[in-house]
């Protein structure tokens, strides 16, 4: 693994560490603000690596994982009558 690849993995890890717990998708107000920030941060991290293919793939995988977490969290909340 090259030094650049190591640093890219670290950047992806720092992104994930900064965004570990998305709000449930059912909380629309919190969700909108959180996802907007998460998307803006992804763009900034990706741009800092000149949109290197590895950072793009890592961040896309993290974003998809966070979407799954948010969907699961929405199902765990009590449903409103």
C-alpha positions as CSV (number, residue, x, y, z in Angstrom):
1,X,0.0,0.0,0.0
2,X,1.4,3.4,-0.9
3,X,1.6,6.3,1.5
4,X,-1.2,8.1,-0.4
5,X,-3.5,5.1,-0.1
6,X,-2.8,4.9,3.6
7,X,-3.7,8.6,4.0
8,X,-6.8,8.2,1.9
9,X,-8.0,5.4,4.2
10,X,-7.2,7.6,7.2
11,X,-9.3,10.4,5.7
12,X,-12.2,8.1,5.1
13,X,-11.9,6.9,8.7
14,X,-11.9,10.5,10.0
15,X,-15.0,11.2,7.9
16,X,-16.8,8.2,9.4
17,X,-15.7,9.0,12.9
18,X,-17.1,12.5,12.5
19,X,-20.5,11.2,11.3
20,X,-21.1,7.9,13.1
21,X,-24.7,8.2,14.1
22,X,-27.2,9.6,11.5
23,X,-30.6,10.5,12.8
24,X,-33.5,8.2,12.0
25,X,-34.9,8.9,8.5
26,X,-38.3,9.5,10.2
27,X,-37.0,12.6,11.9
28,X,-37.1,14.8,8.8
29,X,-35.9,18.1,10.3
30,X,-32.8,16.6,11.9
31,X,-32.3,14.2,9.0
32,X,-32.2,17.0,6.4
33,X,-29.6,19.0,8.3
34,X,-27.5,16.0,9.1
35,X,-27.4,14.6,5.6
36,X,-26.7,18.0,4.1
37,X,-23.7,18.4,6.3
38,X,-22.6,14.8,5.7
39,X,-22.8,15.3,1.9
40,X,-20.9,18.7,2.0
41,X,-18.2,17.0,4.1
42,X,-17.9,14.1,1.6
43,X,-17.5,16.6,-1.2
44,X,-14.7,18.4,0.8
45,X,-12.9,15.2,1.7
46,X,-13.1,14.0,-1.9
47,X,-11.9,17.3,-3.3
48,X,-9.0,17.3,-0.9
49,X,-7.8,14.2,-2.7
50,X,-8.6,15.5,-6.2
51,X,-11.5,13.0,-6.4
52,X,-9.1,10.1,-6.3
53,X,-11.0,6.9,-7.2
54,X,-10.2,5.2,-3.9
55,X,-11.5,8.1,-1.8
56,X,-14.7,8.3,-3.9
57,X,-15.4,4.5,-3.4
58,X,-14.6,4.6,0.3
59,X,-16.8,7.6,1.0
60,X,-19.6,6.2,-1.1
61,X,-19.5,2.9,0.8
62,X,-19.5,4.8,4.1
63,X,-22.4,7.0,3.0
64,X,-24.5,3.9,1.9
65,X,-23.7,2.3,5.3
66,X,-24.9,5.4,7.1
67,X,-28.1,5.4,5.1
68,X,-28.7,1.8,6.2
69,X,-28.1,2.8,9.9
70,X,-30.6,5.6,9.5
71,X,-33.2,3.4,8.0
72,X,-32.7,0.8,10.8
73,X,-33.0,3.5,13.5
74,X,-36.3,4.6,12.0
75,X,-37.7,1.1,12.3
76,X,-36.6,0.9,16.0
77,X,-38.5,4.1,17.0
78,X,-42.1,3.7,18.3
79,X,-44.5,4.4,15.6
80,X,-46.8,7.4,16.0
81,X,-50.5,6.6,16.1
